[in-house]
Amino acid sequence: VTYALQAKNELARLNTGSVCCRNAELTAFIHLGGSLQLSGQRLSLNVVTSNAAVARRLFGLFKRAFNLTAPEVLVRKKVRLRKNNVYLVRVTDSPKLRELVSQLRLLQRDSPANLPAAESKCCRRAYLRAAFLIAGSLSNPEKSYHLEIYTDYLHQAEALAAKMISFGLTPKTIERKNGFLVYLKESDQIGEFLNIVGAHKTLLDFENIRVLKDLRNRVNRLVNFETANVNKTVDAALKQMETISFLRRQPLWHTLPATLKDLAELRLAYPEASLQELGEMLVPSLGKSGVNHRLRKLEKMAAAVRHKDMRPAGFCPPGSESCSES
Ligand SMILES: [Zn+2]
């Protein structure tokens, strides 16, 4: 299972939230993965994906969000080895479909990919989620940091980038032979993107790999270290750093007292430092057992958060018609 597939499988199974978010999501699927087909006088809308979970999600969204006539799902089996099946989700002609086509300005190639109404934050998250599901890829963080979303049109690339920027990300756009790529290269930006779209389990994995990788690199740079000491310090520090990077993504983080936050920041900045060294860096300084005590407090908080349900932030509760988050 590739890393991108893991992320997509998680996202495709998330709750679709309220009406506004479902529409935003479906809009992204259509903008980035849809095509219109006209045979004779009959119009049909097709969206193609090679991911079964994404096809299921699309089917559900089409059925619910725009009250369209029942969509069909066609499967094309790939004969060659290591090729995925291709799923085609198709909606056939109806007044509703024609209304949708004009509403989303699907026939105007150069029109900006605007949503009908001003978007709330939840809907921008939903749009980015679907964009990644239908046209995104993510490299394995063990190897490199790269997340990209492909689109045929410049105006869609610009709209995608604008939505990312609205969350504080700094995406880049590059022209390719047949279209455009909007991409993120930095590990913390990719982590933040996963957080924004609600891929929280994938994000935890991502953070663990990232912390481990950073730590390995730093430790490798240290030369005069006794092996036994290194292992012991590394194991403990690794666990503490995982805990802290997890906590930093929680709302709880902003409510932590400075005594805990300062120590946490120092731990991240100096992975190879011993507890005693960390204590000496604090103002006022603190003994080894005091440092240990605070670290354990952080660990307890993280454990408490992890046990709570992991419903992604940014979803309107199912059934609610409007979004108050903005
Ligand atoms: Zn919404």
Residues whose N, C-alpha, C, O or C-beta is under 5 A from the ligand:
A	BS01	ZN	C20 C21 C122 C123 C323
